[in-house]
Amino acid sequence: MRFPDSVLTVLADPRTEIKGDLVRIPFEIDRIVYEQVNVVLKEMGGRWDGRKAIRGHVFPHRIEEHFRQCLAAGEYPSRYEQGWFPTPHPLVVQICDLAGICAGMTVLEPSAGSGALTAEVARRGGVVDSVELDARRAGLLREQGDSRHVIAGDFLDLDPLDYAEGFDRIVMNPPFATGLDHIKHAIKFMKDDGILVSVMTAGLMWWSDRASVDFRKAVDEVGGEIEALPDDSFAVSGTNVRTCLVYVPGYAGGPLQTHGWLRRQPLQLGLFGSVA
Ligand SMILES: C[S@@+](CC[C@H](N)C(=O)[O-])C[C@H]1O[C@@H](n2cnc3c(N)ncnc32)[C@H](O)[C@@H]1O
């Protein structure tokens, strides 16, 4: 949800205090603007505490880093709209650690949002390419300058074979409704010895549809893991959606199609053709 301009101006004002679990506005603002700010802070999960020593909106968690992301993006994930959720910073660090991101590695972020993951990858010296469906967020990613390339478009429409080489690492927190499609498509951009780490809705751990069952089996076969994240991992974003972390290590010729596997196909077909 976009911040109304008047609310963004107040929240980004250097006099506004955003510290720990508290947001305080210690200066006079217009009554109508105050009411707009109050609505937004409540939608973000805050609760007004009018006690003299506090007089601010109290959140159930530390919110500084989350607010920094939201103010930079000009939008916030409201409790009533489950779309864009910036990955909370501790989870960003966990994902990049698990992926073993090192200087010089090529990294793909296929649903990059407002750059929570790309910022950390770039900080570690990774060379990151980003894709983002929302044109405004893609513009923001370009302004941030952390990505080598930013593609504004639908990741599922990209052809992995347009890339001469796969990526060393893939880190992602895709839209949950189509998350499995995103993860399987992303593996097609991964080198045979690459690593993919993705956040996903916890349902992937028990869904009984064919695609989910096959995927879990394939991840197991290549030595990967799907592990539950703590229930409050996204609480800072005002949601208690249950999530898991998907880890897919490198392999060649396994049940999941990597970039290398795809590139080998024409050769195999050619060979087969010459025999026939
Ligand atoms: C849950 S947010 C995560 C953002 C970012 N990865 C992060 O970790 O903070 C998912 C993002 O995926 C984007 N998105 C949704 N569908 C997409 C698609 N088909 N291709 C690329 N990006 C998409 C949304 O616009 C949103 O910014």
The ligand as a Gaussian input file, in Angstrom:
#p B3LYP/6-31G(d) Opt

LIG

0 1
 C        7.186000     -10.752000      -0.962000
 S        7.830000      -9.427000      -1.947000
 C        9.569000      -9.665000      -1.651000
 C       10.453000      -8.558000      -2.129000
 C       11.946000      -8.830000      -1.977000
 N       12.326000     -10.080000      -2.619000
 C       12.380000      -8.883000      -0.546000
 O       12.870000      -9.914000      -0.146000
 O       12.214000      -7.913000       0.180000
 C        7.558000     -10.114000      -3.585000
 C        7.893000      -9.166000      -4.723000
 O        7.745000      -9.908000      -5.942000
 C        7.229000      -9.057000      -6.938000
 N        6.617000      -9.904000      -7.979000
 C        5.394000     -10.477000      -7.965000
 N        5.206000     -11.227000      -9.074000
 C        6.347000     -11.115000      -9.807000
 C        6.768000     -11.653000     -11.068000
 N        5.960000     -12.461000     -11.770000
 N        7.998000     -11.329000     -11.531000
 C        8.813000     -10.533000     -10.804000
 N        8.471000      -9.974000      -9.598000
 C        7.254000     -10.275000      -9.116000
 C        6.240000      -8.182000      -6.178000
 O        5.983000      -6.983000      -6.899000
 C        6.992000      -7.948000      -4.846000
 O        7.780000      -6.790000      -4.918000

